[in-house]
Amino acid sequence: MKRLCPKNAPVVAIAAAAGLALAACAVPPPAAPLPERGVLFLRLGPDTMFVERFELTRDRLYVESVVRTPRVIFRTFDAPLNADGSFAAVRIAAFDAANPRGPARDSATITFSADSTFYALGIGDGKESLRRPGRGDYVLSFPGNVTFLNHLLLAARATRAIGDSLTGTMTSRIGSFPLLVKRVAPDTVTVFAQLAGLMRVVLGADGKVVGLDGTGSSLGYIGTRASWIDIDSVARAFAEQERRAGPTGSLSLRDTVVAEIGGARLVVDYGRPSKRGRAIFGNVVPFDRIWRTGANLATHFITDRPLDFNGVPLPEGAYTLHTIPRPDGWTLLVSSQTGQWGSVAPDPERFVARIPMRLSRAASVVETFTIAVDSRAIGGVLRMEWDDAVAEASFVVR
């Protein structure tokens, strides 16, 4: 893969979202931002989860967005641009969605020097400051709020600047993460960010984004573009809906399963995504590909005694679990690599066991991904259920 950005190259802004800022090294001569304005909707199944209204000019990017999870909030993102398209600064603020033009509830300002990124976070007595070394390849702030707009602007620049592919490292207040952008067709760019996984961005003839397919990522969103709207009214409507029905909450709750079987203590720690009206296997979770088997942080498994899965030994220890779903059965992949985000591709050299899993159909649709460890007459069974699928692997304690 060709790397297009020489070390210590000047920095050019290629993407941004409410709560997310990216900057990348330029391919001289720097391409100016593509002036445009629009509205972007992100849906998860039948539910609209994000709405963003943006305006990009040659000297400024300004975004107003409504975010529904875990609570409804109204955000603004204001980034003055330098002549080469790089961010001169980034100012982010959060407001009560029921009063989007009222006082800010939280804020952040991000500034840059030649070799550092500076964060001023919070309001009043809660303020804190943070410095991260380096301004490129990429700068990421507020990780986890990966919304549609960053992919829109990234793809818009990609059509003019990256050729076939671009790679780099994002730096944030919590660490460094890889990023890969690749044009796979004249009208399609794929974006892989470690925090989110792989997304496909669909471009129009003018190089501007017309849609996003995030079903292969941890976010699972489908994005569509729309005309200009009154976003204050959208914020108030979602705030009223939350007041009546309660907050949406986290999209993927974290859960822990603890089981005592045959003298062994087993622990599973995993994220629980929900179906939300979507077809899961063969769609959100593709067949014949390694699946993160949960959401967010990788699924972790701990046993304090050696186990045997139908002749496949597993020593005591801490592991992460991945699977390869197929229409006729699954394969459970057990890795000695721990602590990683789930969208990180597992290292094949770290797999310590490959275990066949029996596949059956659930008696009724399972809305939220569930892992259980049950005791049986001899040993136990590790069971995974979601949508209409039930995958199981039996074991005994050694």
C-alpha positions as CSV (number, residue, x, y, z in Angstrom):
1,M,0.0,0.0,0.0
2,K,1.4,3.4,-1.0
3,R,1.9,5.9,1.8
4,L,1.2,9.4,0.4
5,C,2.2,11.5,3.4
6,P,5.9,12.0,4.1
7,K,7.0,12.4,7.6
8,N,6.8,16.0,9.0
9,A,4.7,17.1,6.1
10,P,2.4,20.1,6.6
11,V,-1.0,19.3,8.1
12,V,-4.3,19.6,6.2
13,A,-7.8,19.2,7.7
14,I,-9.7,16.4,6.0
15,A,-12.5,15.5,8.4
16,A,-14.5,16.7,11.3
17,A,-17.7,16.0,13.3
18,A,-19.4,17.3,16.3
19,G,-17.2,15.9,19.0
20,L,-14.6,14.6,16.5
21,A,-11.7,16.4,14.9
22,L,-9.2,14.9,12.4
23,A,-6.2,16.4,10.7
24,A,-3.9,14.8,8.2
25,C,-0.6,15.4,6.4
26,A,-1.0,17.0,3.0
27,V,-0.1,16.0,-0.5
28,P,1.5,19.2,-2.0
29,P,0.0,21.4,-3.3
30,P,-2.7,21.3,-0.5
31,A,-6.3,21.0,-1.8
32,A,-8.7,23.7,-0.5
33,P,-11.8,22.5,1.4
34,L,-14.8,21.8,-0.8
35,P,-17.4,24.5,0.1
36,E,-20.8,23.0,0.8
37,R,-23.6,22.8,3.3
38,G,-26.1,20.1,4.2
39,V,-27.8,17.9,6.7
40,L,-26.9,14.3,7.6
41,F,-29.0,11.7,9.3
42,L,-27.6,8.6,10.9
43,R,-30.1,5.7,11.5
44,L,-29.7,2.5,13.5
45,G,-32.5,0.2,12.3
46,P,-35.6,2.3,12.2
47,D,-34.3,4.8,14.8
48,T,-32.6,8.2,13.9
49,M,-29.7,8.5,16.4
50,F,-27.8,11.5,15.0
51,V,-28.8,14.6,13.0
52,E,-26.1,17.1,11.9
53,R,-26.3,20.3,10.0
54,F,-23.0,21.6,8.6
55,E,-21.5,24.4,6.6
56,L,-18.0,24.3,5.1
57,T,-16.4,27.4,3.6
58,R,-12.8,28.0,2.6
59,D,-12.1,29.6,6.0
60,R,-14.4,27.8,8.5
61,L,-16.2,24.6,9.3
62,Y,-19.3,25.0,11.5
63,V,-21.5,22.0,12.6
64,E,-24.6,21.8,14.8
65,S,-25.7,18.3,15.8
66,V,-28.3,16.5,17.9
67,V,-27.0,13.3,19.5
68,R,-29.5,10.9,21.1
69,T,-27.3,8.4,23.0
70,P,-26.8,7.9,25.8
71,R,-28.8,11.2,26.5
72,V,-30.1,13.8,24.0
73,I,-27.7,16.6,23.7
74,F,-27.1,19.5,21.3
75,R,-23.5,20.2,20.2
76,T,-21.7,22.8,18.1
77,F,-18.4,22.4,16.4
78,D,-16.6,25.5,15.2
79,A,-13.2,25.2,13.4
80,P,-11.6,28.2,11.7
81,L,-9.4,27.0,8.9
82,N,-5.9,28.1,7.8
83,A,-5.2,28.9,4.2
84,D,-4.0,25.3,3.5
85,G,-7.2,23.9,5.0
86,S,-5.8,22.9,8.4
87,F,-7.6,23.7,11.6
88,A,-6.5,26.9,13.1
89,A,-8.3,25.8,16.3
90,V,-11.3,23.7,17.2
91,R,-14.1,24.8,19.6
92,I,-16.7,22.4,20.8
93,A,-19.7,23.0,23.1
94,A,-22.6,21.0,24.5
95,F,-26.1,22.4,25.3
96,D,-29.4,21.3,26.8
97,A,-31.3,20.0,23.7
98,A,-34.5,21.5,25.1
99,N,-32.8,24.9,25.1
100,P,-30.2,24.7,22.3
101,R,-29.4,28.4,22.3
102,G,-29.0,28.6,26.1
103,P,-25.8,28.5,28.2
104,A,-23.3,25.7,27.4
105,R,-23.2,22.7,29.7
106,D,-19.7,21.7,28.6
107,S,-17.0,22.9,26.2
108,A,-13.6,22.1,24.8
109,T,-11.0,24.1,22.9
110,I,-8.3,22.4,20.9
111,T,-5.2,24.4,19.7
112,F,-2.0,23.4,18.0
113,S,1.7,24.1,17.9
114,A,4.2,22.7,15.5
115,D,4.8,19.6,17.6
116,S,1.8,19.4,20.0
117,T,-1.9,19.4,20.4
118,F,-3.4,21.2,23.4
119,Y,-6.9,20.5,25.0
120,A,-8.7,22.8,27.3
121,L,-11.7,20.8,28.6
122,G,-14.7,21.7,30.7
123,I,-16.3,24.7,32.2
124,G,-15.6,26.6,35.4
125,D,-14.0,24.7,38.3
126,G,-14.1,21.5,36.2
127,K,-11.6,22.7,33.7
128,E,-8.6,20.6,32.8
129,S,-5.7,21.0,30.4
130,L,-4.0,18.3,28.4
131,R,-1.1,18.2,26.0
132,R,-0.4,15.5,23.4
133,P,2.8,15.4,21.5
134,G,2.5,15.6,17.7
135,R,0.0,17.2,15.4
136,G,0.0,14.6,12.7
137,D,-0.5,12.3,11.0
138,Y,-3.9,12.8,12.6
139,V,-5.4,14.5,15.6
140,L,-8.5,13.0,17.2
141,S,-10.5,14.5,20.0
142,F,-13.5,13.2,21.9
143,P,-13.1,9.5,20.8
144,G,-16.2,7.4,20.7
145,N,-18.5,10.1,19.1
146,V,-17.8,8.9,15.6
147,T,-20.6,10.5,13.5
148,F,-21.3,10.8,9.8
149,L,-19.8,14.1,9.1
150,N,-16.2,13.1,9.6
151,H,-16.6,10.5,6.9
152,L,-18.3,12.9,4.6
153,L,-15.4,15.4,4.7
154,L,-12.8,12.7,4.7
155,A,-14.3,11.2,1.6
156,A,-14.7,14.6,0.0
157,R,-11.0,15.3,0.4
158,A,-10.1,11.7,-0.5
159,T,-11.6,12.1,-3.9
160,R,-9.1,14.9,-4.6
161,A,-6.0,14.1,-2.5
162,I,-5.4,10.5,-1.6
163,G,-5.3,8.6,-4.9
164,D,-5.7,4.9,-3.9
165,S,-5.1,4.9,-0.2
166,L,-3.9,6.8,2.8
167,T,-2.8,5.5,6.2
168,G,-1.8,7.2,9.4
169,T,-2.0,7.3,13.2
170,M,-4.6,9.3,15.1
171,T,-3.6,10.8,18.5
172,S,-6.1,11.5,21.2
173,R,-6.3,12.2,24.8
174,I,-6.5,8.5,25.5
175,G,-3.9,7.2,23.1
176,S,-3.0,6.5,19.4
177,F,-5.1,4.6,16.9
178,P,-4.6,3.6,13.2
179,L,-6.7,5.1,10.4
180,L,-7.0,3.8,6.8
181,V,-8.8,5.5,4.0
182,K,-9.1,3.7,0.6
183,R,-10.9,4.3,-2.6
184,V,-12.4,1.0,-3.7
185,A,-14.5,2.3,-6.6
186,P,-14.9,5.6,-8.4
187,D,-18.0,6.3,-6.2
188,T,-17.0,4.5,-3.0
189,V,-14.4,5.1,-0.3
190,T,-13.8,2.8,2.7
191,V,-12.8,4.3,6.0
192,F,-11.3,2.1,8.8
193,A,-10.9,3.7,12.2
194,Q,-9.9,1.5,15.1
195,L,-12.6,2.9,17.4
196,A,-15.3,2.2,14.9
197,G,-14.3,-0.5,12.4
198,L,-14.9,-0.4,8.6
199,M,-17.4,1.9,6.9
200,R,-18.3,2.4,3.3
201,V,-18.9,6.0,2.1
202,V,-20.8,6.4,-1.2
203,L,-20.0,9.5,-3.3
204,G,-22.0,11.4,-5.9
205,A,-20.6,12.5,-9.3
206,D,-19.5,15.7,-7.7
207,G,-17.4,13.9,-5.1
208,K,-19.7,14.7,-2.2
209,V,-21.1,12.1,0.1
210,V,-24.6,10.8,-0.6
211,G,-24.7,7.9,1.8
212,L,-22.9,5.8,4.4
213,D,-23.1,2.1,5.0
214,G,-21.7,1.3,8.5
215,T,-23.2,-2.1,8.9
216,G,-19.8,-3.7,8.9
217,S,-18.6,-1.5,11.7
218,S,-19.2,-1.4,15.5
219,L,-21.5,1.5,15.0
220,G,-23.8,-0.2,12.5
221,Y,-25.3,3.1,11.2
222,I,-26.8,3.9,7.8
223,G,-26.3,7.5,6.8
224,T,-28.3,9.6,4.4
225,R,-28.1,13.2,3.3
226,A,-30.9,15.7,3.3
227,S,-31.7,19.3,2.6
228,W,-31.4,22.2,5.1
229,I,-33.6,21.9,8.2
230,D,-34.5,23.7,11.4
231,I,-32.2,21.7,13.7
232,D,-33.3,23.6,16.9
233,S,-36.8,22.1,16.3
234,V,-35.2,18.6,15.9
235,A,-33.3,19.1,19.2
236,R,-36.4,20.1,21.1
237,A,-38.5,17.3,19.6
238,F,-35.9,14.6,20.7
239,A,-35.6,16.3,24.1
240,E,-39.4,16.1,24.6
241,Q,-39.4,12.4,23.4
242,E,-36.7,11.7,26.0
243,R,-38.7,13.5,28.7
244,R,-41.8,11.3,28.0
245,A,-40.1,7.9,27.3
246,G,-36.8,8.1,29.1
247,P,-33.2,8.2,27.7
248,T,-32.0,5.9,24.9
249,G,-29.0,4.9,27.0
250,S,-25.9,3.2,25.8
251,L,-26.3,1.4,22.4
252,S,-24.3,-1.5,23.7
253,L,-24.3,-2.1,27.4
254,R,-21.4,-3.9,29.1
255,D,-22.2,-7.1,30.9
256,T,-20.3,-9.7,32.9
257,V,-21.1,-13.4,33.3
258,V,-19.6,-15.4,36.2
259,A,-20.0,-19.1,36.5
260,E,-18.7,-21.8,38.9
261,I,-18.5,-25.1,37.0
262,G,-16.6,-28.3,38.0
263,G,-14.4,-26.4,40.4
264,A,-13.5,-23.8,37.8
265,R,-14.4,-20.1,38.0
266,L,-15.3,-18.7,34.5
267,V,-15.8,-15.0,33.7
268,V,-17.0,-13.4,30.4
269,D,-16.9,-9.6,30.0
270,Y,-18.5,-8.4,26.8
271,G,-20.5,-5.6,25.0
272,R,-24.2,-6.3,24.1
273,P,-25.4,-4.8,20.9
274,S,-29.1,-4.9,20.0
275,K,-30.9,-6.0,16.9
276,R,-33.0,-2.8,16.5
277,G,-35.0,-4.1,13.5
278,R,-32.0,-5.2,11.5
279,A,-31.1,-8.6,9.9
280,I,-28.0,-9.6,11.9
281,F,-26.1,-12.6,10.5
282,G,-25.2,-12.3,6.8
283,N,-25.8,-8.5,7.0
284,V,-24.7,-6.6,10.1
285,V,-22.4,-9.5,10.9
286,P,-21.1,-10.9,7.6
287,F,-20.7,-14.7,7.2
288,D,-17.2,-16.2,6.8
289,R,-15.4,-13.3,8.4
290,I,-14.0,-12.8,11.9
291,W,-16.6,-11.1,14.1
292,R,-15.6,-9.1,17.2
293,T,-18.4,-11.1,19.0
294,G,-19.9,-8.2,20.9
295,A,-19.3,-4.5,20.9
296,N,-16.8,-1.9,22.0
297,L,-13.9,-3.5,24.0
298,A,-13.1,-7.0,22.9
299,T,-15.0,-9.8,24.6
300,H,-12.8,-11.2,27.4
301,F,-12.8,-14.7,28.9
302,I,-11.0,-15.8,32.0
303,T,-10.8,-19.4,33.4
304,D,-8.8,-20.4,36.5
305,R,-8.7,-24.1,35.5
306,P,-7.7,-25.8,32.2
307,L,-10.7,-26.6,30.0
308,D,-11.2,-29.1,27.2
309,F,-13.6,-28.2,24.3
310,N,-14.3,-31.6,22.7
311,G,-10.6,-32.4,22.4
312,V,-9.4,-28.8,22.0
313,P,-7.4,-27.9,25.1
314,L,-7.5,-24.4,26.7
315,P,-5.1,-23.7,29.5
316,E,-6.1,-21.5,32.5
317,G,-5.7,-17.8,31.8
318,A,-7.2,-14.7,30.3
319,Y,-8.2,-14.5,26.7
320,T,-10.3,-12.6,24.1
321,L,-13.0,-14.4,22.1
322,H,-13.8,-13.9,18.4
323,T,-16.0,-16.0,16.1
324,I,-16.5,-16.8,12.4
325,P,-20.2,-17.2,11.9
326,R,-21.3,-19.4,9.0
327,P,-24.8,-20.5,7.9
328,D,-24.1,-24.1,9.0
329,G,-22.0,-23.5,12.1
330,W,-19.6,-21.1,13.8
331,T,-15.9,-21.3,14.8
332,L,-14.8,-19.9,18.1
333,L,-11.4,-18.2,18.0
334,V,-9.6,-17.9,21.4
335,S,-6.7,-15.4,21.5
336,S,-4.1,-14.7,24.1
337,Q,-4.2,-11.0,23.1
338,T,-6.1,-9.0,25.7
339,G,-7.0,-5.4,26.4
340,Q,-7.7,-4.4,22.8
341,W,-10.7,-2.6,21.3
342,G,-13.0,-5.1,19.6
343,S,-12.6,-3.6,16.1
344,V,-8.8,-4.3,16.2
345,A,-8.1,-7.1,13.8
346,P,-6.9,-10.0,16.0
347,D,-3.3,-11.3,15.4
348,P,-3.6,-14.8,13.9
349,E,-0.3,-15.7,15.7
350,R,-2.0,-15.2,19.0
351,F,-4.9,-17.6,18.5
352,V,-4.5,-20.5,21.0
353,A,-7.6,-22.4,20.1
354,R,-10.1,-22.8,17.2
355,I,-13.3,-24.5,18.5
356,P,-16.2,-25.6,16.4
357,M,-19.6,-24.3,17.7
358,R,-23.0,-26.0,17.1
359,L,-25.6,-23.8,15.5
360,S,-29.3,-23.9,16.1
361,R,-32.3,-21.6,15.8
362,A,-33.7,-19.7,18.7
363,A,-37.2,-20.4,19.8
364,S,-37.9,-16.6,19.5
365,V,-35.9,-13.6,18.3
366,V,-33.2,-12.6,20.8
367,E,-33.1,-8.7,20.7
368,T,-29.8,-8.2,22.5
369,F,-26.6,-10.3,22.0
370,T,-26.3,-12.6,25.0
371,I,-23.5,-14.9,26.2
372,A,-24.1,-17.5,28.9
373,V,-22.1,-20.3,30.6
374,D,-24.3,-23.1,31.8
375,S,-23.6,-26.2,33.8
376,R,-24.3,-29.6,32.2
377,A,-24.1,-33.2,33.6
378,I,-20.5,-33.3,32.5
379,G,-18.8,-29.9,32.4
380,G,-20.6,-27.0,30.8
381,V,-21.5,-25.1,27.6
382,L,-20.5,-21.7,26.4
383,R,-23.6,-20.3,24.5
384,M,-24.0,-17.2,22.3
385,E,-27.5,-16.0,21.2
386,W,-28.6,-13.2,18.9
387,D,-31.4,-12.6,16.5
388,D,-32.5,-16.2,15.5
389,A,-29.1,-17.8,16.0
390,V,-27.8,-19.9,19.0
391,A,-24.2,-21.1,18.9
392,E,-22.8,-23.5,21.5
393,A,-19.5,-25.1,22.5
394,S,-19.4,-27.8,25.2
395,F,-16.4,-28.2,27.5
396,V,-15.1,-30.1,30.5
397,V,-12.9,-28.9,33.3
398,R,-9.5,-30.6,33.6
